């Protein structure tokens, strides 16, 4: 009987060790969207693999699925959203996910392939803008900062066209899913554009914005986001250390943004 009890204990210990070893060997899965976010993570993943950390990069083409996949445990991190977008997603969907590190702050721009300046916009001009609540509000604030509209003074982060109180050019806002704004820019008079998508697509010159949001704080930086109950995973800490300190990652980001500081900032560095 004593030998049987000892055998059961040993069996349990071996099973626990096997499970622990399996967990330790599991790849760290990181969800990204196309552009420098994906490219910089791929570079860091390559360096992390050399240091013994298995990393898988999973690319998504929309802005909803990466949070669904993360919350479900299908991936371990995602890297595509700012803190304001994250807060809204958590509030709306009840996701148990949290930021673990800030990354690239990619500014927002106003672009036109039809008009050389904002002053040349005609009355009734069509303006393409992000359709999700956070980026719709962000885009409207940029249009306001450019002097084209005025929003109600108490308009918060989630501003919408109904909050416009002055619109002298009678701009017509066309809501488009963020990643598609590059594609529709030729079809409208003005488009709110994300330089990282424009640069990735090579559709037109991202440095030729008619206005940019270079005044924004770090809440608009893209965040590495994990499930809240997995935020202390040592694999995540190791990967983030590689990402922060990799000269190859920093160089790739600089080259992607064509060395143009008006388009981006590395939010994990002190100003």
C-alpha positions as CSV (number, residue, x, y, z in Angstrom):
1,X,0.0,0.0,0.0
2,X,2.8,2.4,0.9
3,X,4.6,1.6,-2.3
4,X,1.3,2.3,-4.3
5,X,0.9,5.7,-2.6
6,X,4.5,6.6,-3.4
7,X,4.0,5.4,-7.0
8,X,1.0,7.6,-7.4
9,X,2.8,10.6,-6.0
10,X,5.7,10.1,-8.3
11,X,3.3,9.7,-11.3
12,X,1.6,13.0,-10.4
13,X,5.0,14.8,-10.0
14,X,6.1,13.5,-13.4
15,X,2.8,14.6,-15.0
16,X,3.1,18.0,-13.5
17,X,6.7,18.3,-14.8
18,X,5.7,17.2,-18.2
19,X,2.8,19.8,-18.3
20,X,5.2,22.5,-17.1
21,X,7.7,21.6,-19.7
22,X,5.0,21.7,-22.4
23,X,3.8,25.1,-21.3
24,X,7.4,26.4,-21.2
25,X,8.0,25.1,-24.7
26,X,4.7,26.6,-26.1
27,X,5.3,29.3,-28.7
28,X,4.5,32.9,-27.8
29,X,1.8,33.9,-30.4
30,X,1.6,37.6,-31.2
31,X,-1.2,39.1,-33.3
32,X,-0.4,42.0,-35.6
33,X,-1.9,44.0,-38.5
34,X,0.1,44.7,-41.7
35,X,2.8,47.4,-41.8
36,X,5.6,48.3,-39.5
37,X,3.9,46.7,-36.5
38,X,4.1,43.3,-38.1
39,X,7.5,43.9,-39.5
40,X,9.1,45.1,-36.3
41,X,7.5,42.2,-34.3
42,X,8.9,39.8,-36.9
43,X,12.4,41.2,-36.5
44,X,12.2,41.0,-32.7
45,X,10.8,37.4,-33.0
46,X,13.8,36.4,-35.1
47,X,16.1,37.7,-32.4
48,X,14.1,36.2,-29.6
49,X,14.3,32.8,-31.3
50,X,18.1,33.0,-31.3
51,X,17.8,33.5,-27.5
52,X,15.6,30.4,-27.2
53,X,12.2,31.9,-27.2
54,X,9.8,30.4,-29.8
55,X,7.6,33.2,-31.2
56,X,4.8,32.9,-33.8
57,X,3.5,36.1,-35.5
58,X,-0.1,35.9,-36.6
59,X,-1.3,38.6,-39.0
60,X,-4.9,39.9,-39.0
61,X,-6.5,42.1,-41.6
62,X,-9.1,43.8,-39.5
63,X,-9.2,45.7,-36.2
64,X,-11.7,43.5,-34.3
65,X,-10.5,39.9,-34.5
66,X,-7.1,40.4,-32.7
67,X,-8.8,41.3,-29.4
68,X,-11.3,38.5,-29.8
69,X,-8.5,36.0,-30.4
70,X,-6.5,37.4,-27.5
71,X,-9.4,37.2,-25.0
72,X,-10.1,33.7,-26.1
73,X,-6.5,32.6,-25.5
74,X,-5.8,31.8,-29.2
75,X,-2.9,34.3,-29.1
76,X,-0.8,35.6,-26.2
77,X,-0.2,39.2,-27.3
78,X,-1.5,41.6,-29.9
79,X,0.1,44.8,-31.2
80,X,-2.1,47.1,-33.2
81,X,-4.2,49.3,-31.0
82,X,-3.7,52.4,-28.8
83,X,-4.8,52.8,-25.2
84,X,-8.0,54.6,-26.1
85,X,-9.1,52.0,-28.6
86,X,-8.3,49.3,-26.0
87,X,-10.3,51.0,-23.2
88,X,-13.3,51.3,-25.5
89,X,-13.0,47.6,-26.6
90,X,-12.8,46.5,-22.9
91,X,-15.8,48.7,-22.0
92,X,-17.9,47.5,-24.9
93,X,-17.0,43.8,-25.1
94,X,-16.0,43.0,-21.5
95,X,-12.5,41.7,-22.6
96,X,-10.1,40.8,-19.8
97,X,-7.1,42.3,-21.6
98,X,-4.5,44.9,-20.6
99,X,-1.6,46.9,-22.0
100,X,1.8,45.6,-21.0
101,X,4.0,48.0,-22.9
102,X,3.7,51.1,-25.2
103,X,5.3,50.8,-28.7
104,X,5.2,53.1,-31.7
105,X,3.2,56.3,-31.7
106,X,2.1,56.6,-35.3
107,X,0.6,60.0,-36.0
108,X,-2.6,60.6,-38.0
109,X,-2.8,62.7,-41.1
110,X,-5.2,64.5,-43.5
111,X,-4.5,63.6,-47.1
112,X,-5.8,64.7,-50.5
113,X,-4.9,63.5,-54.0
114,X,-7.2,66.0,-55.5
115,X,-6.5,69.3,-53.8
116,X,-3.1,70.9,-53.0
117,X,-4.2,72.5,-49.7
118,X,-7.0,72.5,-47.2
119,X,-8.0,75.9,-48.4
120,X,-8.7,74.4,-51.8
121,X,-11.4,72.0,-50.5
122,X,-14.7,72.8,-52.2
123,X,-18.0,73.3,-50.4
124,X,-19.6,69.9,-49.8
125,X,-16.2,68.1,-50.0
126,X,-16.4,64.4,-49.1
127,X,-14.1,63.4,-46.2
128,X,-13.3,59.7,-45.5
129,X,-12.8,59.0,-41.8
130,X,-12.3,55.9,-39.6
131,X,-15.6,54.2,-38.7
132,X,-14.9,52.8,-35.3
133,X,-15.8,55.0,-32.4
134,X,-12.3,55.9,-31.2
135,X,-10.8,56.6,-34.6
136,X,-13.8,58.5,-35.7
137,X,-13.4,60.8,-32.7
138,X,-9.7,61.1,-33.2
139,X,-10.2,62.0,-36.9
140,X,-12.8,64.6,-36.1
141,X,-10.4,66.3,-33.7
142,X,-7.7,66.4,-36.4
143,X,-10.2,68.0,-38.8
144,X,-11.1,70.5,-36.1
145,X,-7.4,71.2,-35.4
146,X,-7.0,71.9,-39.1
147,X,-9.6,74.6,-38.8
148,X,-12.3,72.9,-40.9
149,X,-15.0,72.3,-38.3
150,X,-15.8,73.0,-34.7
151,X,-17.0,70.4,-32.2
152,X,-19.1,71.0,-29.2
153,X,-16.8,72.1,-26.3
154,X,-17.8,69.1,-24.2
155,X,-17.1,66.5,-26.9
156,X,-15.1,63.7,-25.5
157,X,-12.8,61.1,-27.1
158,X,-15.8,59.4,-28.9
159,X,-16.9,62.4,-30.9
160,X,-19.1,61.9,-33.9
161,X,-20.4,64.0,-36.8
162,X,-23.5,64.9,-34.7
163,X,-21.1,66.8,-32.4
164,X,-20.1,69.2,-35.1
165,X,-21.5,72.7,-34.4
166,X,-19.8,74.6,-37.2
167,X,-19.0,73.2,-40.6
168,X,-18.5,76.2,-43.0
169,X,-17.5,74.1,-46.0
170,X,-20.4,71.7,-45.3
171,X,-18.0,68.7,-45.3
172,X,-19.7,65.3,-45.8
173,X,-18.1,62.6,-43.7
174,X,-17.9,59.1,-45.2
175,X,-17.1,56.4,-42.5
176,X,-14.7,53.7,-43.7
177,X,-13.0,50.9,-41.8
178,X,-9.5,52.2,-40.9
179,X,-7.3,49.9,-43.0
180,X,-9.4,50.7,-46.1
181,X,-8.9,54.5,-45.9
182,X,-5.7,54.2,-48.1
183,X,-7.8,52.6,-50.8
184,X,-10.6,55.2,-50.8
185,X,-8.3,58.3,-50.7
186,X,-8.3,58.8,-54.5
187,X,-12.2,58.7,-54.5
188,X,-12.8,61.5,-52.0
189,X,-11.7,65.1,-51.5
190,X,-9.9,64.5,-48.2
191,X,-9.1,61.4,-46.1
192,X,-8.0,60.9,-42.6
193,X,-5.0,58.6,-43.1
194,X,-2.7,56.4,-41.0
195,X,0.9,56.8,-42.2
196,X,1.8,53.2,-41.4
197,X,-0.9,51.9,-43.8
198,X,0.0,54.4,-46.5
199,X,3.7,53.6,-46.2
200,X,3.0,49.8,-46.3
201,X,0.8,50.1,-49.4
202,X,3.1,52.6,-51.2
203,X,-0.1,54.1,-52.6
204,X,1.1,57.7,-52.3
205,X,3.5,59.8,-50.3
206,X,2.7,59.6,-46.6
207,X,5.0,62.6,-45.9
208,X,2.7,64.9,-47.9
209,X,0.0,65.2,-45.3
210,X,-2.0,68.5,-45.3
211,X,-2.1,68.2,-41.5
212,X,-0.8,65.8,-38.8
213,X,-1.5,65.0,-35.2
214,X,2.0,65.4,-33.9
215,X,0.6,67.0,-30.7
216,X,-0.9,63.7,-29.4
217,X,0.2,62.1,-26.1
218,X,1.3,58.5,-25.5
219,X,-2.3,57.2,-25.0
220,X,-2.3,57.1,-28.8
221,X,0.8,54.9,-29.0
222,X,0.3,51.3,-30.2
223,X,0.3,49.0,-27.2
224,X,1.4,45.4,-26.7
225,X,-1.7,43.9,-25.1
226,X,-2.0,40.6,-23.2
227,X,-4.8,38.8,-21.3
228,X,-4.8,40.3,-17.9
229,X,-4.4,37.0,-16.2
230,X,-1.3,36.3,-18.4
231,X,0.3,39.7,-18.3
232,X,3.1,38.4,-16.0
233,X,4.1,35.5,-18.3
234,X,7.9,35.5,-18.4
235,X,7.8,34.8,-22.1
236,X,6.1,38.1,-22.7
237,X,8.6,39.9,-20.5
238,X,11.5,38.4,-22.5
239,X,10.0,39.3,-25.8
240,X,9.3,42.9,-24.8
241,X,12.9,43.2,-23.6
242,X,14.1,42.1,-27.0
243,X,11.7,44.5,-28.8
244,X,12.7,47.5,-26.7
245,X,16.4,47.0,-27.0
246,X,16.9,45.6,-30.5
247,X,19.0,48.0,-32.8
248,X,17.5,46.1,-35.8
249,X,14.0,46.8,-34.7
250,X,14.7,50.5,-34.1
251,X,16.5,50.8,-37.4
252,X,13.6,49.1,-39.3
253,X,11.1,51.5,-37.7
254,X,13.2,54.5,-38.6
255,X,13.6,53.3,-42.2
256,X,9.9,52.5,-42.5
257,X,8.9,56.0,-41.6
258,X,11.6,57.3,-43.9
259,X,13.3,59.0,-41.0
260,X,10.5,61.5,-40.8
261,X,9.8,62.4,-37.1
262,X,6.5,64.1,-38.0
263,X,5.1,60.7,-38.7
264,X,6.0,58.7,-35.6
265,X,7.7,58.5,-32.2
266,X,9.0,55.6,-30.1
267,X,6.7,55.9,-27.0
268,X,8.8,53.5,-24.8
269,X,11.7,56.0,-24.9
270,X,11.7,59.0,-22.6
271,X,11.2,62.3,-24.2
